[in-house]
Amino acid sequence: MDNSKMFLYWGSGSGPCWKPMISLAEKGLWEGCPNKMVSFSKKEHKTDEIITLNPRGQVPTFRDGDVVVNESNAILMYLEENYSTDSNRLLPTSGPERAQVYQRMFEAQNVQTNIIKELVYYHWQTKPEDRDDKIIKERMEKAKVELGYWEKALNGHAYMVGNNFTLADVAVYPFLAFLMRMGASFREFPALLKYYEAITKRPSVQATWPPHWKEGTTDPILGEL
């Protein structure tokens, strides 16, 4: 497949950015795909270069020739509709399974909302002396409830939906990987831990692994999770 007219702006370690990268890799389009990693700390996602394509000043920002697609799930669906073959399809042909993949794709945002924003951002944005242990405990319990949904969703299977790797896995895995990066152990969620370890070994995941994650660990903010 021709990826020469594509261009992806992305940020290292961003779950939403990682999703289209994994999809591109699954379809054999990531290697050699024109792309640019932007620095969030330098606010490079707010430059005219990106805002021209994405007025919200966010990444991922994706261009395919004259077509511009922003929002990670929209990019996943665009790639699926335009660059799928029988060997790299990430949506089931079965209607019921496809519906469940769509549900998991959009449901994955709850990991970001209920865990990452509630706990990780709270630690990042609150001085140590101002952190409230009661708030942290309450949010940790909420995080465990969220992970419980995903533990149950696996239902003994290797993938989130059906017997194959799908867009459901592309959507949820980067958020789970971020939690692990932040010190989570998933000790109360053995199926989820097994799932994380298996998907981590997938070639598309390894090929798109966040560059700065290779440089070392970070503070174990989620050590109790």
trRosetta pair geometry for C-beta under 8 A, 3 or more apart (Angstrom, degrees):
i j d omega theta_ij theta_ji phi_ij phi_ji
1 27 6.8 -20 33 150 154 101
1 28 6.3 124 29 86 107 103
1 29 5.8 -45 87 -84 124 98
1 83 5.7 71 -156 -149 158 103
2 5 6.9 41 133 8 105 95
3 6 4.7 -44 -171 21 75 126
3 24 7.5 85 -125 -160 141 111
3 29 4.4 141 -81 -159 134 88
3 30 8.0 -142 -144 -55 170 13
3 32 6.3 123 71 98 122 92
3 33 4.6 -67 152 -100 137 83
3 34 7.7 -179 137 10 90 73
4 34 7.4 64 -157 -16 40 111
5 64 6.1 69 110 -171 97 53
5 65 4.3 16 156 -67 137 73
6 24 7.9 153 152 -125 160 130
6 29 7.0 58 13 171 165 118
6 33 5.4 -37 89 -154 126 98
6 34 6.2 164 89 45 66 88
6 62 7.4 -24 -163 -168 91 89
6 63 6.8 153 -157 89 44 60
6 64 5.1 -9 -101 -106 76 73
6 65 8.0 -25 -71 -22 48 60
7 33 8.0 169 -102 164 29 83
7 34 4.7 -38 -101 102 76 109
7 35 6.6 163 -160 -90 54 43
7 36 7.5 13 -176 0 97 95
7 62 7.3 164 85 -153 53 46
7 63 4.6 3 52 55 95 103
8 20 6.4 -169 -133 111 137 128
8 21 7.2 157 135 -81 158 78
8 24 7.3 -100 -34 -40 154 157
8 33 6.5 25 10 137 114 122
8 34 7.6 145 18 96 66 59
8 35 4.4 -15 63 -116 86 99
8 36 7.6 -176 92 29 50 59
8 60 6.2 -23 -165 -159 95 110
8 61 7.5 151 -156 79 47 50
8 62 5.2 -5 -107 -107 77 81
8 63 7.9 -159 -70 28 42 64
9 35 7.3 174 -78 -163 27 69
9 36 5.3 -16 -111 67 70 95
9 38 5.8 27 -176 -21 98 120
9 45 7.4 139 146 -115 124 79
9 50 5.6 -172 140 -108 174 109
9 53 7.7 143 5 68 134 141
9 54 8.0 -132 56 8 134 132
9 59 4.9 -110 116 -116 93 117
9 60 6.5 152 78 -154 64 54
9 61 4.2 5 47 53 116 97
9 62 7.6 -139 27 -66 70 44
10 14 6.9 -159 -175 53 79 120
10 17 3.8 125 -153 -167 94 121
10 18 7.8 115 -167 -62 130 40
10 20 7.7 -146 -88 65 124 108
10 21 6.4 55 -116 -55 168 119
10 35 6.5 -9 15 -175 109 116
10 36 7.6 152 28 81 65 48
10 37 6.0 -39 79 -108 79 61
10 38 7.1 165 78 18 26 84
10 59 5.4 168 -113 164 30 127
10 60 5.2 -3 -95 -104 81 88
11 14 4.3 67 76 -13 99 131
11 17 5.2 178 43 -25 65 161
11 37 6.8 105 -115 -163 32 73
11 38 5.5 -53 -82 68 82 81
11 39 7.5 117 -128 -114 96 14
11 40 5.3 56 -147 -45 145 101
11 45 6.7 -40 -56 -59 124 126
11 59 5.3 128 -15 79 95 134
12 17 7.9 -71 -61 90 14 145
12 37 5.9 32 -42 -159 92 125
12 210 4.5 111 -174 -160 81 93
12 211 5.1 -72 -121 40 137 87
12 212 4.9 103 132 8 143 103
12 213 7.5 -160 169 -15 104 83
13 18 7.8 -22 -163 -49 9 119
13 178 7.0 103 -177 -110 81 99
13 181 7.3 -171 -142 144 106 172
13 210 4.3 76 -66 -144 61 157
13 212 6.2 -49 -35 57 119 109
13 213 6.3 141 -88 -49 97 102
14 17 3.9 65 82 14 112 112
14 18 6.4 178 87 -19 56 84
14 40 7.7 134 -62 -53 119 132
14 59 6.8 100 76 96 166 99
14 60 7.7 173 103 -45 130 78
15 18 5.6 -56 -143 32 30 112
15 19 6.8 43 159 -34 63 97
15 72 8.0 -36 121 -76 69 174
15 112 6.5 -147 60 -82 149 114
15 116 7.9 -123 -7 -58 140 167
15 174 3.9 145 -140 121 74 113
15 175 4.7 44 -131 -72 151 67
15 177 7.9 156 -102 56 91 94
15 178 5.6 -69 -61 -26 108 138
16 19 6.1 -43 -157 12 32 116
16 59 7.7 146 99 114 109 58
16 60 6.1 -147 133 -1 89 91
16 72 4.0 -143 -163 -39 80 139
16 174 7.8 -164 -30 99 21 148
17 20 7.1 -63 -168 37 38 95
17 21 6.6 33 146 -17 69 116
17 59 5.5 23 -89 131 114 99
17 60 4.6 141 -114 -59 65 94
17 72 7.2 -107 -62 -94 24 117
18 21 5.4 -66 -154 41 39 117
18 22 6.2 40 154 -23 75 103
18 174 3.9 152 78 -115 132 139
18 177 7.8 -107 130 58 169 136
18 208 6.3 132 -151 134 78 120
18 210 7.0 -58 -87 -60 119 94
19 22 6.1 -57 -152 32 28 107
19 23 6.6 24 154 -15 63 108
19 60 7.7 -123 56 -4 89 142
19 72 4.5 77 59 -179 136 123
19 73 7.5 -30 135 -71 156 50
19 75 7.5 125 102 73 103 114
19 76 6.0 -56 149 -63 112 118
19 170 5.4 92 -153 153 79 91
19 171 6.0 34 -126 -104 128 47
19 174 5.8 -101 -59 2 72 143
20 23 5.3 -54 -145 40 39 115
20 24 6.1 44 155 -22 70 102
20 60 5.3 177 24 144 134 175
20 62 6.3 -119 179 -70 167 141
20 72 6.0 -137 -29 -145 96 75
20 75 4.2 -25 -92 119 130 137
20 76 6.2 -129 -90 -65 71 68
20 79 6.9 146 -143 -22 87 143
21 24 5.8 -51 -147 35 30 111
21 25 6.4 29 152 -18 62 107
21 30 6.2 71 -168 -117 67 127
21 208 4.0 144 138 -151 118 141
22 25 5.6 -57 -150 38 32 111
22 26 6.3 36 152 -23 66 104
22 170 5.0 -178 94 -136 126 92
22 173 7.4 106 -90 68 172 128
22 174 7.3 -145 -18 -53 135 109
22 204 5.0 86 -157 141 71 113
22 205 6.2 12 -116 -85 111 61
22 208 5.6 -133 -73 48 59 152
23 26 5.6 -51 -147 32 32 113
23 27 6.5 14 158 -5 64 110
23 75 7.4 159 55 123 147 93
23 76 5.3 -174 -66 -121 159 76
23 79 5.1 114 141 83 128 155
23 80 7.5 -75 -160 -54 129 82
23 90 6.6 -85 -129 -2 90 166
23 167 7.3 24 -98 -111 116 84
23 170 5.4 54 -65 -150 88 153
24 27 6.1 -70 -151 46 29 101
24 29 4.3 -96 -165 82 80 100
24 30 4.1 112 114 -69 103 81
24 33 5.9 -22 173 -34 142 165
24 79 6.7 -107 -76 -131 64 151
24 208 8.0 117 62 -81 98 138
25 28 7.7 44 -174 -71 32 21
25 29 7.4 -101 -65 55 22 63
25 30 3.9 -14 -76 -1 69 142
25 31 7.6 82 -120 -26 74 76
25 203 7.3 -158 157 118 119 79
25 204 3.6 145 105 -142 119 85
25 205 7.9 -175 84 -38 151 28
25 207 4.9 156 -136 76 139 130
25 208 5.4 -124 -32 -33 144 118
26 88 5.8 142 141 -164 81 100
26 90 6.2 66 119 -67 152 124
26 165 7.5 -150 -125 117 135 127
26 170 7.4 -82 -13 -85 146 124
26 204 4.7 -2 -62 -94 70 157
27 79 6.5 -153 -5 170 156 114
27 83 5.1 63 180 130 153 116
27 84 7.2 -88 -113 -95 120 47
27 85 7.9 128 -144 14 87 90
27 88 4.6 117 -112 150 60 146
28 31 7.4 -42 -170 30 55 102
28 88 6.7 -105 -2 -85 95 155
29 33 5.6 61 149 -71 75 125
29 79 7.7 -147 41 -147 154 119
29 83 6.4 -1 -47 174 145 154
30 33 5.3 -70 -147 7 30 127
30 204 7.5 130 2 -144 145 81
30 207 6.1 120 94 127 144 127
30 208 6.3 -85 -155 -72 158 108
31 207 7.3 -67 -62 -171 90 137
37 211 7.2 -9 -122 12 167 135
38 42 7.9 -132 174 67 76 101
38 44 3.8 -156 -165 97 99 117
38 45 5.1 125 118 -63 148 73
38 47 7.9 -151 -137 15 130 116
38 50 7.1 -2 -77 -56 159 143
38 59 6.0 165 38 -32 129 155
39 42 3.9 45 95 25 122 108
39 43 7.8 -14 99 16 80 26
39 44 4.8 84 47 1 70 123
40 43 7.2 29 -176 -81 38 36
40 44 7.5 -82 -70 35 23 82
40 45 6.4 1 -106 -2 64 121
43 46 4.6 -26 170 28 96 118
43 47 7.6 131 125 -43 74 75
44 47 5.5 -18 -163 -14 52 119
44 50 7.5 100 143 -12 65 134
45 50 5.6 -69 -159 78 48 168
45 57 5.7 106 134 166 80 75
45 58 6.2 27 168 -127 127 23
45 59 5.0 -112 -120 -11 119 103
46 50 7.3 -42 -63 63 6 121
46 51 6.8 29 -168 -52 43 114
46 57 4.4 32 -111 -168 62 134
47 50 5.5 86 63 16 76 93
47 51 6.8 -154 97 -3 34 96
48 51 5.5 -62 -129 47 34 107
48 52 5.9 49 166 -36 68 100
49 52 6.5 -55 -164 18 16 113
49 53 8.0 -10 147 5 49 105
50 53 6.0 -70 -163 46 42 99
50 54 5.7 -31 164 45 82 102
50 57 6.2 92 104 -134 113 55
50 58 8.0 -168 153 48 128 22
50 59 6.8 -65 -146 -65 143 93
50 61 5.4 158 -152 11 94 162
51 54 6.5 -80 -118 75 30 59
51 55 5.9 54 -168 -121 75 36
51 57 5.0 -9 -88 -82 93 83
53 61 5.1 106 102 176 123 127
53 63 6.2 -83 -138 -62 141 113
53 68 5.2 -158 -161 -142 92 137
53 70 7.4 145 136 -61 88 115
54 57 6.5 166 106 -59 93 17
54 58 5.8 -106 145 51 136 67
54 59 7.5 153 53 -78 162 48
54 61 4.2 -116 -19 -109 135 119
54 68 7.6 -158 -63 170 72 122
54 70 4.6 121 -112 -94 113 147
56 70 7.2 157 34 148 117 154
58 61 7.0 141 91 -56 56 95
58 70 6.9 102 77 -173 100 124
60 70 7.1 179 98 -142 65 62
60 72 5.7 95 30 -88 117 78
60 75 6.1 -40 100 -17 134 160
61 68 7.6 -15 -176 -165 84 100
61 70 5.4 -15 -116 -104 64 99
62 68 7.1 147 88 -158 55 53
62 69 4.9 -25 77 69 109 83
62 70 6.8 170 27 -84 77 45
62 75 4.9 101 13 -115 154 123
62 78 7.7 168 101 67 140 145
63 67 7.0 150 -159 84 55 53
63 68 5.1 -22 -103 -102 78 73
63 69 7.8 164 -89 23 30 66
64 67 4.7 -16 66 66 88 106
64 69 7.1 7 7 8 105 109
64 78 7.4 -177 8 147 143 129
64 82 7.6 115 136 101 165 158
67 78 7.6 172 144 -163 134 138
69 74 5.4 -155 -177 125 102 105
69 75 5.1 142 117 -92 117 68
69 78 4.8 -76 -103 -22 172 163
70 74 6.8 33 84 66 35 134
70 75 7.5 -12 -142 -51 12 102
71 74 4.1 64 81 12 103 116
71 75 6.9 178 86 -14 51 84
72 75 5.7 -56 -151 33 33 111
72 76 6.5 35 152 -21 66 103
72 171 7.9 134 124 -121 117 79
73 76 5.4 -47 -149 33 39 116
73 77 6.4 35 154 -16 67 104
73 105 5.6 111 -130 159 117 114
73 106 6.6 40 -113 -84 164 71
73 171 6.8 32 -97 -111 93 119
74 77 5.9 -56 -148 39 32 108
74 78 6.2 36 152 -22 65 106
75 78 5.6 -53 -145 36 32 114
75 79 6.3 30 157 -18 66 105
76 79 6.0 -58 -150 37 27 108
76 80 6.3 26 153 -19 63 110
76 90 7.8 -92 -174 96 98 141
76 105 7.0 -160 88 -146 152 130
76 167 5.4 114 166 -143 131 119
76 170 6.2 152 -126 107 131 138
76 171 7.1 -33 -59 -72 172 93
77 80 5.5 -54 -145 37 32 114
77 81 6.2 28 157 -17 66 108
77 167 7.8 56 -74 -139 62 161
78 81 6.0 -61 -147 38 27 106
78 82 6.1 -9 166 9 65 119
79 82 6.4 -77 -137 52 23 91
79 83 5.2 -42 -170 40 67 117
79 84 7.8 104 137 -50 63 80
80 83 7.4 -56 -86 54 11 73
80 84 5.4 29 -166 -52 52 123
80 89 7.6 72 -151 -151 88 63
80 90 5.8 -101 -106 57 109 99
80 91 5.5 75 -170 -17 139 119
80 167 6.6 -37 -68 -65 143 134
81 84 7.2 6 -80 0 6 113
83 88 7.9 -43 133 96 82 130
84 88 6.3 -151 -144 87 57 84
84 89 4.8 62 -169 -102 116 72
84 90 7.2 -126 -110 16 113 73
84 91 7.5 -50 -107 27 157 97
85 88 5.3 53 48 29 86 92
85 89 6.9 -125 78 -46 34 80
86 89 6.4 -23 -139 -17 24 117
89 93 7.8 20 145 -50 155 86
90 165 7.1 -50 -127 118 85 76
90 166 5.2 128 180 -151 69 49
90 167 4.7 99 137 -48 112 77
90 170 6.5 19 -173 -17 145 134
91 98 5.6 45 178 -124 98 96
91 101 6.0 180 -130 89 71 161
91 166 6.4 88 -96 -154 32 104
91 167 6.1 3 -75 -3 77 118
92 97 3.7 -23 73 104 162 123
92 98 5.0 -137 66 -62 87 71
92 101 6.3 166 10 -24 97 134
92 161 7.1 -111 -22 127 129 117
92 162 5.8 130 -78 -25 137 162
92 164 7.3 143 -84 53 88 120
92 166 6.5 -32 -33 -105 83 139
93 98 7.5 -40 169 -52 4 118
94 97 4.1 62 79 20 111 111
94 98 6.3 -179 86 -16 53 87
94 162 7.8 146 44 -89 129 138
95 98 5.7 -58 -143 35 26 112
95 99 6.4 29 158 -21 64 104
96 99 5.7 -52 -150 31 31 113
96 100 6.7 28 153 -17 63 104
97 100 5.6 -55 -152 36 36 110
97 101 6.5 41 149 -23 67 101
97 161 5.8 133 -165 161 84 113
97 162 5.1 39 -147 -55 131 126
98 101 5.6 -49 -151 31 35 114
98 102 6.6 37 151 -19 64 101
99 102 5.7 -52 -154 34 34 113
99 103 6.5 36 149 -21 64 104
100 103 5.4 -48 -149 33 37 115
100 104 6.4 34 154 -16 67 104
100 161 4.8 157 109 -126 112 128
100 162 7.9 141 76 -27 130 89
100 168 7.3 -12 125 -74 77 145
101 104 5.9 -57 -148 39 31 107
101 105 6.2 41 152 -29 65 104
101 160 7.8 107 -115 98 65 109
101 161 4.9 -131 -76 51 73 163
101 166 4.9 -91 -120 143 126 139
101 167 5.5 82 173 58 116 94
101 168 4.6 -117 -138 -42 68 103
102 105 5.5 -50 -149 27 31 118
102 106 6.7 11 162 -4 64 106
103 106 6.6 -71 -156 44 27 96
103 107 5.6 26 154 -22 67 120
104 107 5.3 -58 -132 43 30 115
104 108 6.4 52 161 -43 63 93
104 153 7.0 125 -108 -174 114 145
104 160 5.1 128 -166 149 161 134
104 161 6.0 -147 1 -39 147 117
104 168 3.6 34 89 -138 138 107
104 171 6.4 145 125 65 81 131
104 172 6.4 -59 167 -35 100 123
105 108 6.3 -50 -169 5 23 114
105 167 5.4 -1 -87 129 119 105
105 168 5.9 -95 -55 -98 68 54
105 170 7.9 6 -113 71 91 90
105 171 4.3 165 -133 -48 58 164
106 109 6.4 -29 180 4 49 112
106 171 7.8 -43 -36 -174 26 156
107 110 5.8 -27 178 4 61 117
107 172 8.0 -10 88 -80 85 111
108 111 5.9 -32 -176 13 59 111
108 112 7.7 55 136 -8 69 97
108 168 7.8 164 -49 -162 120 58
108 171 4.2 180 4 138 157 101
108 172 4.1 -139 -114 -85 117 70
108 175 6.0 164 175 10 97 141
109 112 5.3 -50 -163 36 53 115
109 113 6.0 46 143 -17 78 108
110 113 5.4 -56 -137 45 37 109
110 114 5.3 10 172 1 75 117
110 146 6.0 -167 137 -142 104 114
110 149 7.7 -8 100 64 145 152
111 114 6.7 -59 -120 50 19 91
111 115 5.5 -28 -171 30 58 120
111 116 6.7 55 136 -13 69 103
111 146 6.3 146 -102 156 56 130
111 150 7.5 30 -77 -46 115 142
111 172 6.8 108 -9 -146 145 80
111 175 4.0 108 99 143 136 143
111 176 6.9 -66 -158 -60 159 63
111 179 7.3 -89 -180 -42 115 125
112 115 7.4 -57 -100 53 7 79
112 116 4.8 -37 -143 39 48 127
112 117 6.3 55 155 -21 65 100
112 175 5.8 -99 -55 -121 78 128
113 116 7.7 28 -10 47 14 86
113 117 5.7 -19 -140 26 32 129
113 118 7.5 49 147 -27 44 100
114 117 7.7 44 -10 47 11 94
114 118 6.0 -12 -178 -4 32 135
114 142 5.8 -133 -174 145 98 104
114 143 6.5 161 135 -98 88 53
114 145 7.8 -93 167 76 141 94
114 146 4.4 157 101 -73 138 146
115 118 6.1 -59 -122 43 11 105
115 119 5.9 -29 -176 20 55 116
115 120 7.5 46 137 -8 69 99
115 142 7.8 -167 -81 108 62 86
115 143 4.3 90 -111 -126 92 98
115 146 5.6 -134 -44 69 106 151
115 147 7.5 70 -76 -47 144 92
115 175 7.9 111 62 169 122 109
115 179 6.4 -8 136 -97 142 119
115 222 7.8 36 178 -112 107 136
115 225 7.7 85 -151 -132 121 154
116 119 7.0 -72 -127 51 13 83
116 120 4.9 -28 -159 29 57 125
116 121 6.7 66 143 -20 65 95
116 175 6.9 -105 -35 -153 132 95
116 178 6.4 13 -100 114 126 133
116 179 7.3 -107 -74 -76 87 81
117 120 7.3 -24 -64 53 13 86
117 121 4.9 -8 -149 14 46 136
117 122 8.0 79 150 -30 44 81
118 121 7.3 68 8 44 12 98
118 122 6.3 -6 160 -23 36 122
118 139 4.4 -173 153 -155 113 121
118 142 6.4 -71 142 85 167 132
118 143 6.9 -161 79 -64 127 96
119 122 5.7 -57 -142 31 20 114
119 123 6.7 15 160 -13 59 104
119 136 7.2 83 -127 -141 86 73
119 139 5.2 168 -73 131 84 125
119 140 6.8 87 -99 -79 131 64
119 143 6.0 -1 -26 -62 139 140
119 221 6.7 140 144 144 99 112
119 222 6.3 80 128 -90 142 93
119 225 7.9 108 128 -54 174 137
120 123 6.0 -58 -156 36 31 107
120 124 6.3 25 151 -16 66 110
120 178 8.0 -46 -54 148 167 108
120 182 5.5 -75 -100 -126 118 157
120 221 5.6 99 -112 108 69 154
120 222 7.1 -34 -72 -48 90 107
121 124 5.4 -57 -142 41 36 112
121 125 5.6 12 165 -4 72 117
122 125 6.4 -68 -134 48 21 95
122 126 5.6 -7 173 4 62 126
122 131 7.4 100 147 -126 98 97
122 135 7.2 -158 -166 130 149 121
122 136 7.3 -178 113 -94 142 77
122 139 6.8 123 0 52 158 175
123 126 6.5 -68 -121 47 18 94
123 131 7.1 20 -109 -103 62 135
123 219 7.8 -152 149 99 141 132
123 221 4.9 -155 36 -137 168 124
126 130 5.2 -129 -177 89 91 106
126 131 5.1 115 121 -81 126 77
127 130 4.5 73 61 12 88 108
127 131 7.4 -139 90 -29 44 79
128 131 5.9 -41 -153 2 34 116
131 135 7.5 -131 -175 61 66 115
131 136 6.5 36 171 -46 108 124
132 135 4.0 70 83 7 109 111
132 136 6.7 175 90 -11 57 83
133 136 5.5 -54 -146 38 35 113
133 137 6.2 37 155 -21 67 105
134 137 5.8 -53 -147 35 29 111
134 138 6.4 28 155 -17 64 107
135 138 5.9 -57 -148 38 30 110
135 139 6.2 21 157 -13 66 111
136 139 5.9 -62 -145 42 28 106
136 140 6.1 33 154 -25 65 107
137 140 5.6 -53 -146 32 29 114
137 141 6.6 30 155 -18 62 102
138 141 5.9 -54 -155 33 31 110
138 142 6.6 31 148 -17 64 106
139 142 5.3 -50 -148 37 39 116
139 143 6.3 47 149 -25 66 101
140 143 5.4 -48 -150 31 34 116
140 144 6.7 35 151 -20 63 101
140 224 5.7 -2 -151 93 142 124
140 225 6.6 -137 -149 -77 90 86
141 144 5.7 -50 -151 33 35 112
141 145 6.7 39 149 -21 63 101
142 145 5.6 -49 -153 31 35 114
142 146 6.6 37 148 -20 64 103
143 146 5.6 -53 -154 34 34 113
143 147 6.5 29 152 -14 67 104
143 222 7.6 -140 162 -138 162 112
143 225 5.7 -56 122 -116 135 122
144 147 5.7 -52 -144 40 35 108
144 148 6.3 47 151 -30 63 103
144 188 6.7 7 -143 77 111 147
144 225 7.0 -156 -74 -136 79 77
145 148 5.4 -51 -154 27 31 120
145 149 7.3 39 149 -25 60 93
146 149 5.9 -46 -164 19 37 112
146 150 7.3 23 147 -7 64 103
147 150 5.7 -58 -156 40 44 108
147 151 6.2 51 146 -25 72 102
147 186 7.1 -157 -170 -121 142 83
147 188 7.7 99 101 82 132 101
147 189 5.2 -94 151 -60 118 155
147 192 6.3 -56 -174 -34 99 175
147 225 7.3 136 -27 -176 152 102
148 151 5.4 -47 -143 33 35 116
148 152 6.4 33 157 -15 65 105
148 189 7.3 -135 -87 -95 47 112
149 152 6.0 -63 -156 40 28 108
149 153 6.2 34 147 -29 65 107
150 153 5.1 -43 -141 28 37 119
150 154 7.0 47 157 -26 61 93
150 160 8.0 -47 -152 -118 86 103
150 172 6.9 159 -128 -170 129 143
150 176 7.6 -171 152 -83 163 121
150 189 7.6 34 83 -162 94 143
150 192 5.7 71 110 -102 106 122
151 154 6.3 -52 -166 21 30 111
151 189 4.5 -124 -83 -143 124 100
151 191 5.3 116 -153 57 75 111
151 192 5.0 -70 -88 -34 77 110
152 155 6.7 30 169 -64 49 75
153 160 6.1 2 135 -151 118 79
154 157 5.6 -153 180 53 64 74
154 160 6.8 -63 -93 -107 64 48
154 191 4.7 178 78 148 147 127
154 192 6.8 -162 -21 -75 143 61
154 195 5.9 -121 -107 -59 140 140
156 191 7.2 -81 -81 -123 34 134
157 160 7.8 176 91 -69 119 5
157 162 7.5 145 -173 99 153 13
157 163 7.0 -116 -155 -92 116 55
158 163 7.3 52 44 -147 103 55
158 195 7.2 154 -167 -111 44 79
158 198 6.4 -91 -162 119 95 164
159 162 6.4 -22 82 76 123 60
159 163 6.7 119 31 -157 120 14
159 164 6.3 -46 20 85 168 20
159 165 5.7 -147 -112 -87 135 44
159 166 6.6 101 165 11 135 88
159 168 7.3 103 162 78 95 113
159 169 5.6 -64 -152 -60 94 128
159 195 7.9 132 -102 -138 27 107
160 166 7.0 -110 61 54 97 101
160 168 3.9 -138 87 127 132 121
160 169 5.2 -178 7 -68 111 70
160 172 6.1 119 -77 27 151 140
161 166 5.4 -47 61 42 107 145
161 168 4.6 103 1 14 113 158
162 166 6.8 74 47 -26 114 134
165 169 5.1 -76 -153 46 73 152
165 170 7.9 88 167 -43 92 81
165 199 7.8 136 -118 -118 114 95
165 202 7.2 115 -110 -122 155 148
166 169 5.8 112 55 9 54 94
166 170 7.3 -101 119 0 40 94
167 170 5.0 -48 -143 38 45 118
167 171 6.0 47 156 -25 70 104
168 171 5.9 -58 -151 34 27 110
168 172 6.5 1 162 -1 64 111
169 172 6.4 -66 -136 45 28 93
169 173 5.5 32 173 -31 69 115
169 199 6.3 -163 -173 -118 117 136
170 173 6.7 -46 -127 25 16 110
170 174 8.0 14 173 -14 48 102
171 174 7.9 -80 177 25 21 98
172 175 6.0 -69 -165 41 48 108
172 176 6.2 41 148 -19 81 109
173 176 5.6 -62 -147 39 36 110
173 177 6.0 36 157 -22 72 106
173 196 7.5 149 -141 -119 81 64
173 199 5.0 -125 -122 138 134 151
173 205 7.0 -85 141 -103 145 127
174 177 5.5 -53 -144 36 32 114
174 178 6.5 38 154 -24 64 102
175 178 5.6 -48 -151 30 34 114
175 179 6.8 38 149 -20 62 100
176 179 5.6 -50 -155 31 36 114
176 180 6.7 35 148 -16 65 102
176 192 7.0 -148 -140 180 135 104
176 195 7.8 -30 150 102 169 107
176 196 5.4 -136 139 -99 127 108
177 180 5.6 -52 -152 37 36 112
177 181 6.3 43 147 -24 65 104
177 196 6.9 159 -80 -150 64 102
177 200 7.0 137 -105 -94 110 95
177 205 8.0 178 -75 -160 151 121
178 181 5.3 -50 -149 33 35 118
178 182 6.5 27 152 -13 65 107
179 182 5.7 -63 -151 42 32 107
179 184 4.1 -2 151 11 93 146
179 186 7.9 89 114 -56 124 96
179 222 5.9 -66 -166 80 76 170
179 225 6.7 -95 -178 109 112 145
180 183 7.8 173 -174 33 30 10
180 184 5.3 -79 -87 63 41 93
180 185 8.0 96 -125 -88 75 25
180 186 7.4 -30 -87 -17 93 110
180 196 6.3 139 -50 -179 143 147
181 213 6.2 -76 -120 -125 127 117
181 217 8.0 -176 -162 -146 63 65
181 218 6.3 41 159 27 84 121
182 218 6.6 -39 -107 84 49 122
182 219 7.8 -2 -153 85 66 65
182 220 7.1 108 156 -148 48 37
182 221 4.7 -44 -179 50 102 104
182 222 4.5 66 113 6 102 112
183 218 7.6 -108 -40 84 91 82
183 219 7.2 -49 -40 126 132 47
183 220 2.9 120 -115 -152 140 70
183 221 5.6 160 25 41 127 47
183 222 4.6 159 72 57 89 67
183 223 4.5 -46 152 -66 129 64
183 225 7.5 103 100 38 79 100
184 222 4.2 -24 -61 116 79 128
184 223 7.8 -131 -85 -85 32 17
184 225 4.1 -46 -120 89 93 112
185 193 7.6 -1 154 -102 55 126
185 223 7.5 36 -20 -158 105 46
185 225 7.0 151 27 87 65 58
186 189 4.4 -75 -168 64 87 100
186 190 7.5 145 138 -79 97 24
186 192 5.1 -134 -156 93 133 106
186 193 4.0 170 101 -70 129 93
186 196 6.7 162 -5 7 162 143
186 225 7.4 0 -66 131 45 79
187 193 7.6 54 -81 -58 29 145
189 192 3.8 -4 142 31 118 122
189 193 6.1 138 97 -24 75 86
190 193 5.5 -53 -145 35 33 113
190 194 6.3 34 157 -19 66 104
191 194 5.8 -53 -150 36 31 111
191 195 6.3 36 150 -21 64 107
192 195 5.4 -51 -147 36 33 116
192 196 6.3 37 153 -22 65 103
193 196 5.7 -50 -147 34 31 112
193 197 6.4 28 156 -17 64 106
194 197 5.9 -57 -149 37 29 109
194 198 6.4 26 155 -17 64 109
195 198 6.0 -61 -148 37 28 108
195 199 6.2 17 161 -11 66 111
196 199 6.3 -62 -143 41 25 102
196 200 6.1 34 157 -31 63 109
197 200 5.8 -50 -148 26 27 118
197 201 7.3 25 155 -18 57 103
198 201 6.2 -62 -165 29 33 108
198 202 7.7 51 141 -41 61 91
199 202 5.4 -26 -165 -8 50 120
199 205 6.2 110 152 -46 74 157
200 205 5.9 -133 -145 121 31 148
200 206 7.8 79 164 -65 57 81
201 205 7.4 56 59 61 16 125
201 206 7.2 3 -161 -45 29 117
202 205 4.4 80 68 7 92 109
202 206 7.0 -173 86 -7 45 87
203 206 5.7 -59 -142 41 33 108
203 207 5.9 33 160 -22 68 109
204 207 5.8 -52 -142 36 28 113
204 208 6.5 -1 164 5 61 114
205 208 6.5 -78 -148 50 25 91
205 209 6.6 57 151 -69 64 80
206 209 5.7 -13 -149 -31 35 114
209 213 6.3 -108 165 65 93 124
209 214 6.7 90 121 -55 120 103
210 213 4.2 82 79 -6 101 113
210 214 7.7 -170 96 -15 61 79
211 214 6.1 -57 -170 20 39 111
211 215 7.8 39 143 -25 65 102
212 215 5.4 -39 -163 14 54 121
217 220 7.9 -3 161 -60 122 80
218 221 7.7 -22 121 -9 105 98
220 223 4.1 62 141 -66 114 103
222 225 4.2 -32 174 19 99 127
